[in-house]
Amino acid sequence: MSYIISPEEAAARLEQPQTVFLDAQFVFGSPEKGYALYEAHHIPGAAYFHLDQDLSGPIETHGGRHPLPDVDAFIAKLRSAGVSNDSHVIVYDNTGGATAGRLWWMLHYLGHQHVQLLSQPLSQWIAKGYPVSAGKEAHAQGDFTPSVQTHLTVDYEDVLANLDNEQRVLLDARVPNVYTGEKKTKYKLTGHIPGAHNLFWEELLNDELEIRPDQELKALFAEIPADQEVVVYCGAGVTACADIVALKQLGYQNVKLYVGSWGDWSSYEESPTEGLERNR
């Protein structure tokens, strides 16, 4: 099964009882606006998942700005949205994968076998004339039972210990001028983890905000060996998941998420960096 689904294919599944749509619309910097967008327009039957409240846990000294949520609470949320193990889950957002990619990854992390990311944001779905609903939705209770894939994540110690591992590739999904250290951010450190490649997640999208076809994605990832372990990170462990979806779509088998990402890496003053300059 493809990990990405077009609006045309998704629309054809609207009336199929095993299909479950999950909405992850979110506005970075205005977290309250995501649910307002959902209430205004969403794919019929979709349940809403909030990045901060549902897809992330409490922020601590280390671990980054979007650590994983409590697994039991997240599973309960999935069940309340109607998700079962035999559900065909389609996730989407208003950006083309920035937050829906994280939701896709979390279902993948929990072992769900039938999850796809909508290839375009909801605005394109609406522009194409596909149906939308407004307000709240009622959902039948699902009975999803997870099989947690703990090997799909790495932590700070693992990344630090493997900086010289020639069988591992690090991939940074942030905007290039943040990756190079030219643009300062809220974090104490600038630059990137030593040896990391860079592929800004928005490069996955064309001018219509649609995820590029496989051949174009393959060209973007040309420097990333398919036979090695690939660890992806970003600023907060969210947009990195869009790169992971694309890598999995291309057949990369050994792809992991550094959940804490740069926020976690930067929380340790002794962390080595390239292109570095300490924020003051």
KETISE-357131 format. One record per atom (N, C-alpha, C): residue number from 0; residue in one letter; atom name; y, z, x. Coordinates in steps of 0.05 Angstrom, whole numbers, plus 5000, padded with zeros to 4 digits. Atoms other than C-alpha are relative to their C-alpha. Layout:
// KETISE-357131
num_residu_atome_north_up_east
NUM_A_CA_Y_Z_X;
...
//
This chain:
// KETISE-357131
num_residu_atome_north_up_east
0_M_N_4976_5000_5017;
0_M_CA_5000_5000_5000;
0_M_C_5025_5000_5017;
1_S_N_4974_5000_4986;
1_S_CA_5070_4983_5024;
1_S_C_5014_5027_4996;
2_Y_N_4985_4975_5003;
2_Y_CA_5114_5043_5037;
2_Y_C_5027_4995_4987;
3_I_N_4975_5007_5011;
3_I_CA_5174_5006_5009;
3_I_C_4995_4982_4975;
4_I_N_5004_5015_5025;
4_I_CA_5181_4977_4938;
4_I_C_5027_4988_4991;
5_S_N_4975_5013_5009;
5_S_CA_5232_4927_4911;
5_S_C_5006_5010_4972;
6_P_N_4993_4994_5027;
6_P_CA_5271_4940_4847;
6_P_C_4983_4985_4979;
7_E_N_5015_5016_5018;
7_E_CA_5233_4884_4814;
7_E_C_4972_5012_4996;
8_E_N_5027_4988_5002;
8_E_CA_5165_4915_4830;
8_E_C_5001_5028_4987;
9_A_N_4997_4973_5012;
9_A_CA_5190_4985_4811;
9_A_C_5005_4998_4970;
10_A_N_4994_5003_5029;
10_A_CA_5217_4961_4744;
10_A_C_4975_4993_4985;
11_A_N_5025_5007_5013;
11_A_CA_5149_4932_4728;
11_A_C_4982_5024_4995;
12_R_N_5016_4976_5002;
12_R_CA_5120_5001_4735;
12_R_C_5012_5021_4981;
13_L_N_4986_4980_5016;
13_L_CA_5168_5036_4688;
13_L_C_4983_5011_4977;
14_E_N_5015_4991_5023;
14_E_CA_5120_5039_4629;
14_E_C_4971_5009_5007;
15_Q_N_5027_4992_4992;
15_Q_CA_5058_5056_4670;
15_Q_C_4999_5030_5002;
16_P_N_5000_4971_5003;
16_P_CA_5038_5128_4656;
16_P_C_4997_5015_5026;
17_Q_N_5004_4985_4974;
17_Q_CA_5019_5146_4728;
17_Q_C_5024_4998_5018;
18_T_N_4976_5003_4983;
18_T_CA_5087_5125_4756;
18_T_C_5019_5023_4995;
19_V_N_4980_4978_5001;
19_V_CA_5135_5182_4772;
19_V_C_5023_4992_5018;
20_F_N_4976_5005_4985;
20_F_CA_5206_5168_4794;
20_F_C_5014_5026_5007;
21_L_N_4985_4976_4991;
21_L_CA_5243_5220_4836;
21_L_C_5026_4991_5012;
22_D_N_4972_5007_4993;
22_D_CA_5318_5217_4846;
22_D_C_5010_5020_5021;
23_A_N_4990_4983_4978;
23_A_CA_5349_5243_4911;
23_A_C_5029_4994_5006;
24_Q_N_4972_5006_4996;
24_Q_CA_5422_5222_4901;
24_Q_C_5014_5024_5012;
25_F_N_4986_4978_4987;
25_F_CA_5467_5263_4946;
25_F_C_5025_4989_5013;
26_V_N_4975_5007_4987;
26_V_CA_5538_5261_4974;
26_V_C_5005_5020_5022;
27_F_N_4996_4983_4977;
27_F_CA_5544_5289_5044;
27_F_C_5029_5009_5000;
28_G_N_4973_4988_5001;
28_G_CA_5604_5336_5046;
28_G_C_5008_5009_4972;
29_S_N_4995_4992_5028;
29_S_CA_5604_5344_4970;
29_S_C_4973_5004_4986;
30_P_N_5028_4997_5009;
30_P_CA_5534_5371_4955;
30_P_C_4997_5003_4970;
31_E_N_5002_4996_5029;
31_E_CA_5550_5386_4882;
31_E_C_5001_4974_4985;
32_K_N_4996_5025_5013;
32_K_CA_5563_5313_4867;
32_K_C_4974_4985_4995;
33_G_N_5025_5015_5003;
33_G_CA_5491_5289_4874;
33_G_C_4988_5003_4972;
34_Y_N_5011_4996_5027;
34_Y_CA_5468_5321_4809;
34_Y_C_5018_4988_4979;
35_A_N_4982_5013_5018;
35_A_CA_5530_5296_4774;
35_A_C_4994_4970_4998;
36_L_N_5007_5029_5000;
36_L_CA_5511_5225_4795;
36_L_C_4974_4996_4985;
37_Y_N_5026_5002_5014;
37_Y_CA_5440_5237_4770;
37_Y_C_5005_5002_4970;
38_E_N_4996_4996_5029;
38_E_CA_5465_5262_4702;
38_E_C_5014_4975_4988;
39_A_N_4986_5024_5010;
39_A_CA_5510_5200_4696;
39_A_C_4981_4976_4998;
40_H_N_5018_5023_5000;
40_H_CA_5457_5149_4715;
40_H_C_4975_5006_5017;
41_H_N_5024_4998_4985;
41_H_CA_5385_5153_4736;
41_H_C_4979_4981_4988;
42_I_N_5022_5016_5011;
42_I_CA_5321_5112_4728;
42_I_C_4986_5017_4978;
43_P_N_5012_4984_5023;
43_P_CA_5289_5132_4661;
43_P_C_4976_5016_5009;
44_G_N_5022_4982_4994;
44_G_CA_5243_5191_4668;
44_G_C_5002_5014_5027;
45_A_N_4999_4989_4973;
45_A_CA_5265_5209_4739;
45_A_C_5008_5029_5000;
46_A_N_4992_4972_4996;
46_A_CA_5269_5282_4761;
46_A_C_5018_5001_5025;
47_Y_N_4981_4998_4978;
47_Y_CA_5324_5304_4808;
47_Y_C_4992_5020_5021;
48_F_N_5006_4983_4978;
48_F_CA_5313_5333_4877;
48_F_C_5026_5002_5018;
49_H_N_4976_4995_4985;
49_H_CA_5373_5364_4913;
49_H_C_4993_5005_5029;
50_L_N_5006_4998_4971;
50_L_CA_5375_5358_4989;
50_L_C_5001_5028_5009;
51_D_N_4997_4973_4990;
51_D_CA_5400_5428_5001;
51_D_C_4982_5020_4986;
52_Q_N_5014_4980_5016;
52_Q_CA_5365_5465_4945;
52_Q_C_4970_4996_4998;
53_D_N_5028_5006_5004;
53_D_CA_5298_5429_4940;
53_D_C_4986_4990_5025;
54_L_N_5012_5013_4977;
54_L_CA_5287_5391_5005;
54_L_C_5005_5015_5026;
55_S_N_4993_4985_4976;
55_S_CA_5312_5444_5054;
55_S_C_4997_5030_4995;
56_G_N_5002_4971_5001;
56_G_CA_5303_5517_5070;
56_G_C_5026_5013_5010;
57_P_N_4976_4986_4990;
57_P_CA_5354_5571_5091;
57_P_C_5006_4994_5029;
58_I_N_4991_5005_4973;
58_I_CA_5395_5557_5153;
58_I_C_5000_5026_5016;
59_E_N_5001_4977_4982;
59_E_CA_5382_5605_5211;
59_E_C_5013_4993_5026;
60_T_N_4988_5004_4974;
60_T_CA_5405_5612_5283;
60_T_C_4990_4974_5013;
61_H_N_5013_5024_4989;
61_H_CA_5356_5558_5305;
61_H_C_4985_4986_4977;
62_G_N_5015_5015_5021;
62_G_CA_5319_5505_5265;
62_G_C_5015_4978_4987;
63_G_N_4984_5022_5011;
63_G_CA_5376_5459_5247;
63_G_C_5011_5006_4973;
64_R_N_4985_4996_5025;
64_R_CA_5417_5449_5184;
64_R_C_4983_4994_4975;
65_H_N_5017_5005_5023;
65_H_CA_5360_5425_5140;
65_H_C_4970_5005_5008;
66_P_N_5028_4993_4995;
66_P_CA_5296_5462_5158;
66_P_C_4983_4995_4975;
67_L_N_5017_5005_5023;
67_L_CA_5236_5451_5113;
67_L_C_5002_5023_4980;
68_P_N_4999_4979_5021;
68_P_CA_5236_5488_5047;
68_P_C_4974_5015_4999;
69_D_N_5025_4986_5005;
69_D_CA_5184_5539_5026;
69_D_C_4981_4980_4987;
70_V_N_5019_5020_5010;
70_V_CA_5122_5496_5015;
70_V_C_4992_5005_4971;
71_D_N_5009_4994_5027;
71_D_CA_5099_5532_4953;
71_D_C_5021_4994_4979;
72_A_N_4978_5006_5019;
72_A_CA_5167_5526_4920;
72_A_C_5004_4970_4996;
73_F_N_4997_5029_5002;
73_F_CA_5170_5452_4936;
73_F_C_4977_4988_4984;
74_I_N_5023_5010_5016;
74_I_CA_5100_5440_4908;
74_I_C_5005_5006_4971;
75_A_N_4995_4993_5028;
75_A_CA_5120_5477_4845;
75_A_C_5021_4980_4988;
76_K_N_4980_5019_5009;
76_K_CA_5181_5431_4839;
76_K_C_4988_4973_4995;
77_L_N_5013_5026_5004;
77_L_CA_5138_5369_4848;
77_L_C_4983_5001_4974;
78_R_N_5017_4998_5024;
78_R_CA_5090_5393_4794;
78_R_C_5017_4999_4975;
79_S_N_4982_5000_5023;
79_S_CA_5148_5407_4747;
79_S_C_5012_4973_4994;
80_A_N_4990_5028_5004;
80_A_CA_5171_5335_4758;
80_A_C_4978_4981_4991;
81_G_N_5022_5017_5009;
81_G_CA_5103_5310_4736;
81_G_C_4982_4988_5021;
82_V_N_5015_5012_4978;
82_V_CA_5073_5295_4804;
82_V_C_4971_5012_5001;
83_S_N_5028_4993_4995;
83_S_CA_4997_5297_4810;
83_S_C_4990_4983_5024;
84_N_N_5010_5014_4977;
84_N_CA_4953_5271_4866;
84_N_C_4996_4970_4994;
85_D_N_5004_5028_5007;
85_D_CA_4939_5206_4828;
85_D_C_5026_4987_4991;
86_S_N_4974_5013_5008;
86_S_CA_5013_5194_4812;
86_S_C_5008_4979_5020;
87_H_N_4987_5020_4983;
87_H_CA_5047_5132_4838;
87_H_C_5030_5008_5001;
88_V_N_4973_4989_4998;
88_V_CA_5112_5163_4864;
88_V_C_5019_4980_5012;
89_I_N_4979_5017_4989;
89_I_CA_5175_5122_4874;
89_I_C_5025_5016_5003;
90_V_N_4976_4984_4994;
90_V_CA_5235_5156_4907;
90_V_C_5023_4982_5006;
91_Y_N_4976_5016_4996;
91_Y_CA_5306_5131_4910;
91_Y_C_5024_5018_5003;
92_D_N_4975_4985_4999;
92_D_CA_5378_5153_4923;
92_D_C_5023_4980_4995;
93_N_N_4977_5017_5003;
93_N_CA_5448_5124_4923;
93_N_C_5010_4988_5026;
94_T_N_4992_5010_4974;
94_T_CA_5450_5103_4996;
94_T_C_4981_4981_5013;
95_G_N_5020_5018_4987;
95_G_CA_5388_5062_5011;
95_G_C_4980_5015_5017;
96_G_N_5021_4985_4986;
96_G_CA_5345_5118_5040;
96_G_C_5009_5024_5016;
97_A_N_4991_4977_4984;
97_A_CA_5389_5171_5073;
97_A_C_4987_5026_4991;
98_T_N_5012_4975_5009;
98_T_CA_5362_5227_5029;
98_T_C_4973_4995_4987;
99_A_N_5026_5006_5012;
99_A_CA_5305_5193_4991;
99_A_C_4979_4997_5022;
100_G_N_5019_5001_4978;
100_G_CA_5273_5180_5059;
100_G_C_4989_5027_5007;
101_R_N_5009_4973_4995;
101_R_CA_5270_5255_5069;
101_R_C_4980_5008_4979;
102_L_N_5018_4994_5022;
102_L_CA_5237_5263_5001;
102_L_C_4973_4985_5004;
103_W_N_5024_5015_4994;
103_W_CA_5188_5207_5018;
103_W_C_4984_5013_5022;
104_W_N_5014_4988_4977;
104_W_CA_5172_5240_5084;
104_W_C_4986_5026_4992;
105_M_N_5011_4975_5008;
105_M_CA_5160_5308_5052;
105_M_C_4975_4997_4983;
106_L_N_5025_5006_5015;
106_L_CA_5110_5279_5003;
106_L_C_4978_4991_5019;
107_H_N_5019_5009_4980;
107_H_CA_5077_5244_5061;
107_H_C_4989_5024_5016;
108_Y_N_5007_4976_4986;
108_Y_CA_5077_5310_5099;
108_Y_C_4980_5017_4985;
109_L_N_5019_4985_5017;
109_L_CA_5041_5343_5041;
109_L_C_4975_4985_4992;
110_G_N_5025_5014_5003;
110_G_CA_4988_5290_5041;
110_G_C_4998_4982_4975;
111_H_N_5002_5018_5023;
111_H_CA_5007_5249_4979;
111_H_C_4996_4972_5010;
112_Q_N_5009_5026_4990;
112_Q_CA_4976_5181_4985;
112_Q_C_5014_4976_4987;
113_H_N_4989_5023_5015;
113_H_CA_5018_5139_4937;
113_H_C_5030_5004_4996;
114_V_N_4971_4996_5001;
114_V_CA_5092_5145_4953;
114_V_C_5014_4976_5012;
115_Q_N_4984_5023_4990;
115_Q_CA_5142_5088_4960;
115_Q_C_5030_5006_4997;
116_L_N_4971_4998_5000;
116_L_CA_5216_5085_4976;
116_L_C_5012_4975_4988;
117_L_N_4986_5023_5012;
117_L_CA_5259_5040_4932;
117_L_C_5017_4986_5021;
118_S_N_4988_5014_4978;
118_S_CA_5286_4986_4977;
118_S_C_5030_4998_4998;
119_Q_N_4971_5002_5004;
119_Q_CA_5357_4989_4948;
119_Q_C_5010_5026_4986;
120_P_N_4989_4977_5014;
120_P_CA_5403_5044_4923;
120_P_C_5002_4996_4970;
121_L_N_4999_5002_5029;
121_L_CA_5410_5060_4849;
121_L_C_5022_4981_4991;
122_S_N_4979_5019_5009;
122_S_CA_5475_5020_4846;
122_S_C_4991_4972_4998;
123_Q_N_5011_5027_5002;
123_Q_CA_5437_4957_4860;
123_Q_C_4980_4997_4977;
124_W_N_5017_4999_5024;
124_W_CA_5385_4975_4808;
124_W_C_5016_4995_4975;
125_I_N_4982_5003_5023;
125_I_CA_5442_4981_4758;
125_I_C_5012_4972_4999;
126_A_N_4987_5026_4999;
126_A_CA_5475_4917_4781;
126_A_C_4981_4978_4992;
127_K_N_5020_5020_5008;
127_K_CA_5410_4879_4770;
127_K_C_4993_5002_4970;
128_G_N_5004_4998_5028;
128_G_CA_5410_4902_4698;
128_G_C_4975_5015_4991;
129_Y_N_5023_4984_5008;
129_Y_CA_5350_4948_4700;
129_Y_C_5008_5025_4985;
130_P_N_4992_4978_5017;
130_P_CA_5349_5006_4651;
130_P_C_5006_5026_5015;
131_V_N_4993_4974_4990;
131_V_CA_5381_5073_4665;
131_V_C_5002_5020_4977;
132_S_N_4997_4978_5020;
132_S_CA_5384_5140_4629;
132_S_C_5022_5018_5010;
133_A_N_4980_4980_4993;
133_A_CA_5435_5197_4629;
133_A_C_4991_5027_4990;
134_G_N_5007_4973_5009;
134_G_CA_5431_5272_4621;
134_G_C_4974_5010_5012;
135_K_N_5024_4988_4990;
135_K_CA_5370_5315_4631;
135_K_C_4975_4986_4990;
136_E_N_5026_5011_5008;
136_E_CA_5297_5295_4627;
136_E_C_4979_5022_4997;
137_A_N_5023_4982_5003;
137_A_CA_5234_5330_4603;
137_A_C_4976_4987_5014;
138_H_N_5023_5011_4985;
138_H_CA_5171_5322_4645;
138_H_C_4975_5015_4993;
139_A_N_5026_4987_5003;
139_A_CA_5098_5335_4634;
139_A_C_4993_5013_5026;
140_Q_N_5007_4985_4976;
140_Q_CA_5070_5385_4683;
140_Q_C_4979_4985_5016;
141_G_N_5020_5012_4983;
141_G_CA_5034_5354_4742;
141_G_C_4982_5021_5013;
142_D_N_5018_4981_4988;
142_D_CA_4978_5386_4782;
142_D_C_4995_4993_5030;
143_F_N_5003_5008_4972;
143_F_CA_4991_5361_4853;
143_F_C_4989_5023_5017;
144_T_N_5011_4981_4981;
144_T_CA_4948_5396_4905;
144_T_C_5004_4988_5028;
145_P_N_4993_5012_4975;
145_P_CA_4974_5386_4976;
145_P_C_4978_5002_5021;
146_S_N_5016_4998_4975;
146_S_CA_4939_5373_5042;
146_S_C_5020_4997_5023;
147_V_N_4977_5000_4982;
147_V_CA_4993_5393_5091;
147_V_C_4992_4988_5027;
148_Q_N_5005_5014_4975;
148_Q_CA_4997_5348_5152;
148_Q_C_5018_5011_5022;
149_T_N_4983_4987_4981;
149_T_CA_5025_5396_5203;
149_T_C_5005_4985_5025;
150_H_N_4997_5015_4975;
150_H_CA_5014_5347_5259;
150_H_C_5023_4979_4999;
151_L_N_4978_5019_5002;
151_L_CA_5071_5304_5232;
151_L_C_5027_5011_5008;
152_T_N_4975_4988_4991;
152_T_CA_5124_5352_5258;
152_T_C_4998_5010_5028;
153_V_N_4998_4987_4973;
153_V_CA_5147_5377_5326;
153_V_C_5023_5019_4999;
154_D_N_4979_4981_4998;
154_D_CA_5191_5435_5344;
154_D_C_5014_4998_5027;
155_Y_N_4984_5001_4975;
155_Y_CA_5240_5450_5400;
155_Y_C_4983_5002_5025;
156_E_N_5017_4996_4977;
156_E_CA_5188_5476_5448;
156_E_C_4983_4976_5007;
157_D_N_5017_5024_4996;
157_D_CA_5144_5415_5438;
157_D_C_5017_4978_5012;
158_V_N_4983_5022_4990;
158_V_CA_5201_5366_5450;
158_V_C_5008_5006_5029;
159_L_N_4992_4992_4973;
159_L_CA_5225_5405_5511;
159_L_C_4978_4996_5020;
160_A_N_5023_5001_4981;
160_A_CA_5156_5408_5542;
160_A_C_4990_4972_5005;
161_N_N_5010_5028_4997;
161_N_CA_5144_5333_5533;
161_N_C_5021_4980_5007;
162_L_N_4978_5019_4993;
162_L_CA_5209_5303_5559;
162_L_C_4990_4980_5021;
163_D_N_5010_5019_4980;
163_D_CA_5170_5271_5616;
163_D_C_4973_4988_4992;
164_N_N_5025_5011_5009;
164_N_CA_5110_5251_5574;
164_N_C_5003_4970_4995;
165_E_N_4997_5029_5001;
165_E_CA_5103_5176_5585;
165_E_C_4986_4988_4975;
166_Q_N_5014_5010_5023;
166_Q_CA_5059_5170_5523;
166_Q_C_5015_5007_4974;
167_R_N_4983_4993_5023;
167_R_CA_5115_5195_5477;
167_R_C_5027_4986_5002;
168_V_N_4974_5013_5002;
168_V_CA_5178_5158_5455;
168_V_C_5017_5016_4981;
169_L_N_4981_4987_5018;
169_L_CA_5239_5194_5427;
169_L_C_5019_4980_4989;
170_L_N_4982_5018_5014;
170_L_CA_5281_5158_5376;
170_L_C_5021_5015_4985;
171_D_N_4976_4987_5012;
171_D_CA_5351_5180_5355;
171_D_C_5011_4982_4978;
172_A_N_4992_5016_5023;
172_A_CA_5372_5156_5286;
172_A_C_5030_5002_4993;
173_R_N_4972_4996_5005;
173_R_CA_5446_5175_5292;
173_R_C_5017_4975_5008;
174_V_N_4982_5022_4994;
174_V_CA_5506_5129_5296;
174_V_C_5004_4998_5031;
175_P_N_5000_5003_4971;
175_P_CA_5513_5100_5367;
175_P_C_5020_5016_5015;
176_N_N_4980_4985_4985;
176_N_CA_5578_5134_5387;
176_N_C_4995_5030_5000;
177_V_N_5009_4972_4999;
177_V_CA_5548_5201_5369;
177_V_C_4977_5003_5020;
178_Y_N_5022_5001_4981;
178_Y_CA_5485_5184_5408;
178_Y_C_5010_5000_5029;
179_T_N_4990_5002_4972;
179_T_CA_5525_5166_5470;
179_T_C_5017_5024_5008;
180_G_N_4983_4978_4994;
180_G_CA_5569_5228_5465;
180_G_C_5029_4994_4998;
181_E_N_4972_5008_5002;
181_E_CA_5633_5189_5455;
181_E_C_5014_5013_4977;
182_K_N_4989_4987_5023;
182_K_CA_5644_5220_5387;
182_K_C_4990_5028_4998;
183_K_N_5007_4972_5002;
183_K_CA_5646_5295_5381;
183_K_C_4992_5007_4971;
184_T_N_5009_4991_5026;
184_T_CA_5611_5330_5323;
184_T_C_5003_5030_4998;
185_K_N_4998_4971_5004;
185_K_CA_5606_5401_5296;
185_K_C_4982_5016_5019;
186_Y_N_5019_4986_4983;
186_Y_CA_5551_5417_5346;
186_Y_C_5012_5006_5028;
187_K_N_4991_4991_4974;
187_K_CA_5560_5452_5413;
187_K_C_4996_4979_5022;
188_L_N_5006_5021_4980;
188_L_CA_5530_5394_5452;
188_L_C_5004_4973_4988;
189_T_N_4998_5028_5008;
189_T_CA_5543_5320_5450;
189_T_C_4980_4984_5017;
190_G_N_5020_5017_4986;
190_G_CA_5500_5262_5474;
190_G_C_4974_5000_4985;
191_H_N_5026_5003_5012;
191_H_CA_5426_5256_5462;
191_H_C_4979_5014_5017;
192_I_N_5022_4989_4986;
192_I_CA_5359_5284_5482;
192_I_C_4993_4981_5023;
193_P_N_5005_5018_4978;
193_P_CA_5342_5257_5551;
193_P_C_4977_4980_4995;
194_G_N_5020_5021_5002;
194_G_CA_5305_5190_5549;
194_G_C_4998_4988_4972;
195_A_N_5003_5010_5027;
195_A_CA_5315_5179_5474;
195_A_C_5012_4972_4997;
196_H_N_4990_5025_5009;
196_H_CA_5324_5109_5446;
196_H_C_5018_5005_4976;
197_N_N_4982_4997_5023;
197_N_CA_5375_5097_5391;
197_N_C_4997_4977_4980;
198_L_N_4999_5019_5021;
198_L_CA_5368_5062_5325;
198_L_C_5012_5013_4975;
199_F_N_4985_4989_5023;
199_F_CA_5421_5082_5274;
199_F_C_4986_4992_4974;
200_W_N_5016_5006_5024;
200_W_CA_5386_5087_5207;
200_W_C_5013_4979_4982;
201_E_N_4987_5020_5017;
201_E_CA_5438_5044_5172;
201_E_C_4995_4971_5009;
202_E_N_5007_5027_4991;
202_E_CA_5416_4985_5215;
202_E_C_4976_4990_4985;
203_L_N_5023_5008_5016;
203_L_CA_5354_4984_5171;
203_L_C_5009_4984_4975;
204_L_N_4990_5012_5025;
204_L_CA_5398_4958_5114;
204_L_C_5016_4974_5005;
205_N_N_4984_5024_4998;
205_N_CA_5428_4889_5103;
205_N_C_5026_5004_4985;
206_D_N_4974_4997_5012;
206_D_CA_5496_4875_5073;
206_D_C_4999_5008_4970;
207_E_N_5003_4992_5028;
207_E_CA_5469_4887_5002;
207_E_C_4988_5028_4998;
208_L_N_5012_4973_4998;
208_L_CA_5444_4956_5025;
208_L_C_4971_5000_4993;
209_E_N_5029_5002_5004;
209_E_CA_5373_4932_5018;
209_E_C_4985_5003_5027;
210_I_N_5015_4998_4976;
210_I_CA_5321_4952_5069;
210_I_C_4990_4973_5009;
211_R_N_5006_5026_4990;
211_R_CA_5309_4892_5113;
211_R_C_4971_4993_4998;
212_P_N_5028_5008_5000;
212_P_CA_5245_4852_5109;
212_P_C_4986_5007_5026;
213_D_N_5016_4990_4977;
213_D_CA_5189_4870_5157;
213_D_C_5006_4986_5026;
214_Q_N_4995_5014_4975;
214_Q_CA_5204_4816_5207;
214_Q_C_5026_5008_5013;
215_E_N_4975_4991_4989;
215_E_CA_5275_4839_5215;
215_E_C_4998_5029_5010;
216_L_N_5005_4973_4991;
216_L_CA_5253_4911_5220;
216_L_C_4985_5000_5027;
217_K_N_5016_5002_4975;
217_K_CA_5203_4892_5274;
217_K_C_5018_4993_5023;
218_A_N_4982_5007_4978;
218_A_CA_5259_4861_5315;
218_A_C_5017_5024_5008;
219_L_N_4984_4976_4994;
219_L_CA_5300_4925_5309;
219_L_C_4985_5020_5017;
220_F_N_5016_4981_4986;
220_F_CA_5243_4967_5335;
220_F_C_4985_4988_5024;
221_A_N_5014_5015_4980;
221_A_CA_5223_4918_5389;
221_A_C_4995_5017_5026;
222_E_N_5002_4984_4976;
222_E_CA_5234_4970_5445;
222_E_C_4982_5024_4996;
223_I_N_5016_4977_5006;
223_I_CA_5190_5022_5411;
223_I_C_4970_4992_5000;
224_P_N_5029_5007_4998;
224_P_CA_5116_5015_5433;
224_P_C_4985_5010_4976;
225_A_N_5015_4992_5024;
225_A_CA_5070_5016_5373;
225_A_C_4975_5016_5007;
226_D_N_5024_4986_4992;
226_D_CA_5013_5046_5413;
226_D_C_5006_5028_5012;
227_Q_N_4993_4973_4989;
227_Q_CA_5051_5110_5433;
227_Q_C_5009_5018_4977;
228_E_N_4989_4981_5019;
228_E_CA_5071_5173_5397;
228_E_C_5030_4997_4999;
229_V_N_4971_5003_5003;
229_V_CA_5141_5166_5368;
229_V_C_5010_5024_4985;
230_V_N_4988_4977_5012;
230_V_CA_5183_5227_5353;
230_V_C_5029_4992_4993;
231_V_N_4974_5008_5010;
231_V_CA_5245_5214_5310;
231_V_C_5017_5024_4994;
232_Y_N_4981_4979_5007;
232_Y_CA_5306_5258_5303;
232_Y_C_5027_4988_4993;
233_C_N_4973_5008_5007;
233_C_CA_5377_5254_5277;
233_C_C_5018_5024_5004;
234_G_N_4984_4976_4998;
234_G_CA_5431_5306_5266;
234_G_C_4987_5024_4988;
235_A_N_5010_4978_5016;
235_A_CA_5396_5348_5214;
235_A_C_4972_4996_4989;
236_G_N_5027_5005_5009;
236_G_CA_5326_5319_5204;
236_G_C_4998_4986_4973;
237_V_N_4999_5013_5026;
237_V_CA_5346_5279_5143;
237_V_C_4999_4969_5003;
238_T_N_5000_5029_4998;
238_T_CA_5366_5207_5159;
238_T_C_4979_4989_5020;
239_A_N_5022_5009_4983;
239_A_CA_5313_5205_5214;
239_A_C_4976_4991_4984;
240_C_N_5023_5008_5017;
240_C_CA_5263_5199_5157;
240_C_C_5002_4971_4991;
241_A_N_4998_5028_5007;
241_A_CA_5291_5131_5139;
241_A_C_4988_4983_5023;
242_D_N_5013_5014_4978;
242_D_CA_5271_5107_5209;
242_D_C_4970_5003_4999;
243_I_N_5029_4995_5001;
243_I_CA_5203_5139_5199;
243_I_C_4987_4982_4979;
244_V_N_5010_5017_5020;
244_V_CA_5192_5101_5134;
244_V_C_4996_4971_5010;
245_A_N_5001_5027_4989;
245_A_CA_5208_5036_5169;
245_A_C_4978_4997_5021;
246_L_N_5021_5001_4979;
246_L_CA_5162_5051_5228;
246_L_C_4973_5000_4987;
247_K_N_5026_5000_5014;
247_K_CA_5105_5068_5181;
247_K_C_4995_4973_4985;
248_Q_N_5002_5026_5013;
248_Q_CA_5119_5004_5142;
248_Q_C_4990_4979_5019;
249_L_N_5008_5019_4979;
249_L_CA_5110_4966_5207;
249_L_C_4973_5005_5012;
250_G_N_5027_4994_4990;
250_G_CA_5043_4999_5221;
250_G_C_4998_5019_5022;
251_Y_N_5001_4980_4980;
251_Y_CA_5063_5051_5271;
251_Y_C_4983_5024_4989;
252_Q_N_5019_4980_5011;
252_Q_CA_5008_5104_5265;
252_Q_C_5008_5028_5008;
253_N_N_4995_4973_4989;
253_N_CA_5032_5163_5307;
253_N_C_5030_5006_5001;
254_V_N_4971_4996_5002;
254_V_CA_5102_5179_5282;
254_V_C_5005_5029_4989;
255_K_N_4994_4972_5007;
255_K_CA_5130_5250_5278;
255_K_C_5030_5005_4997;
256_L_N_4972_4992_5004;
256_L_CA_5194_5284_5256;
256_L_C_5006_5025_5015;
257_Y_N_4989_4975_4989;
257_Y_CA_5232_5334_5297;
257_Y_C_5019_5010_4979;
258_V_N_4986_4991_5024;
258_V_CA_5254_5371_5236;
258_V_C_5028_5012_5006;
259_G_N_4975_4987_4993;
259_G_CA_5308_5413_5270;
259_G_C_5020_4981_5011;
260_S_N_4983_5021_4990;
260_S_CA_5336_5351_5304;
260_S_C_5022_5010_5018;
261_W_N_4979_4993_4981;
261_W_CA_5402_5353_5342;
261_W_C_5012_5027_4994;
262_G_N_4989_4974_5007;
262_G_CA_5426_5414_5304;
262_G_C_4984_5022_5013;
263_D_N_5017_4981_4987;
263_D_CA_5367_5453_5331;
263_D_C_5002_4998_5030;
264_W_N_4998_5004_4971;
264_W_CA_5370_5423_5400;
264_W_C_5026_5011_5011;
265_S_N_4974_4991_4992;
265_S_CA_5444_5439_5405;
265_S_C_5004_5030_4997;
266_S_N_4997_4971_5004;
266_S_CA_5433_5511_5383;
266_S_C_4991_5015_5025;
267_Y_N_5009_4988_4975;
267_Y_CA_5402_5525_5451;
267_Y_C_5019_4991_5023;
268_E_N_4980_5007_4980;
268_E_CA_5456_5527_5504;
268_E_C_4988_4986_5025;
269_E_N_5012_5011_4976;
269_E_CA_5407_5509_5559;
269_E_C_4987_4973_4996;
270_S_N_5014_5026_5005;
270_S_CA_5382_5445_5526;
270_S_C_5011_4978_5018;
271_P_N_4991_5023_4985;
271_P_CA_5385_5385_5572;
271_P_C_5009_4977_4982;
272_T_N_4990_5023_5015;
272_T_CA_5424_5325_5547;
272_T_C_5008_4977_5018;
273_E_N_4989_5023_4986;
273_E_CA_5445_5256_5568;
273_E_C_5025_4990_4986;
274_G_N_4974_5008_5011;
274_G_CA_5515_5228_5558;
274_G_C_5015_5025_4990;
275_L_N_4991_4974_5011;
275_L_CA_5533_5301_5550;
275_L_C_5029_5007_5007;
276_E_N_4975_4987_4995;
276_E_CA_5597_5336_5544;
276_E_C_5000_5023_4979;
277_R_N_5001_4978_5019;
277_R_CA_5603_5405_5512;
277_R_C_5025_5001_4983;
278_N_N_4977_4997_5019;
278_N_CA_5647_5411_5451;
278_N_C_5014_5026_5006;
279_R_N_4984_4975_4996;
279_R_CA_5703_5461_5459;
279_R_C_5014_5007_4974;
//
